[in-house]
Amino acid sequence: RICLTGTPMENHLGELWSLFHFLMPGFLGSQARFRELFRIPIEKHADTQQLALLRRRITPFLLHRTKAAVATELPEKIESTTPVTLEGPQADLYETIRLATEQSVREALEGRGLARSQIQVLDALLKLRQVCCDPRLVKTASDAAKAAGSAKLELLMEMLPELLEEGRRVLLFSQFTGMIALIEAALRERKLAWATLTG
């Protein structure tokens, strides 16, 4: 048996266990035992000893291939970062959410520590990321804030026609399916053709 995968360990070690359970059932023990021996110590307590032990166990069965090793004809990736400044109602909403979540996150960290406050921290970061993409993604936003507009979406809609005129094909990615839907609506409004892949 063989498994082809992207980066399962970036999500959580349970995915790694699932792959090995398919490949060699029992190799990493039961799911409960794996969780007790590896997942909890590594993910929750940053246990480097258990991480090293897990690495030694699975390394003989992994073949890590990079783009450079597989497709030498492809050019190097070029990264270009374009800063986008939030302004007006979008910036105001960001600051409102930041102030609203900052105190509760600080209290959670002081009272329970980082390991037991992760959900609260991640929730605060999620809301801030959403408002940076588009205020309409924030479920608790007021109607006025939702009508604020999105600096990122506006910049994208300025850039796309120019890129398409140059004959380029554009791949857009978002972790928020709601953002993809907002982009699709903006493309439809401008009569630009697109295809969507989700999953």
Disulfide bonds with the S-S distance in Angstrom:
none
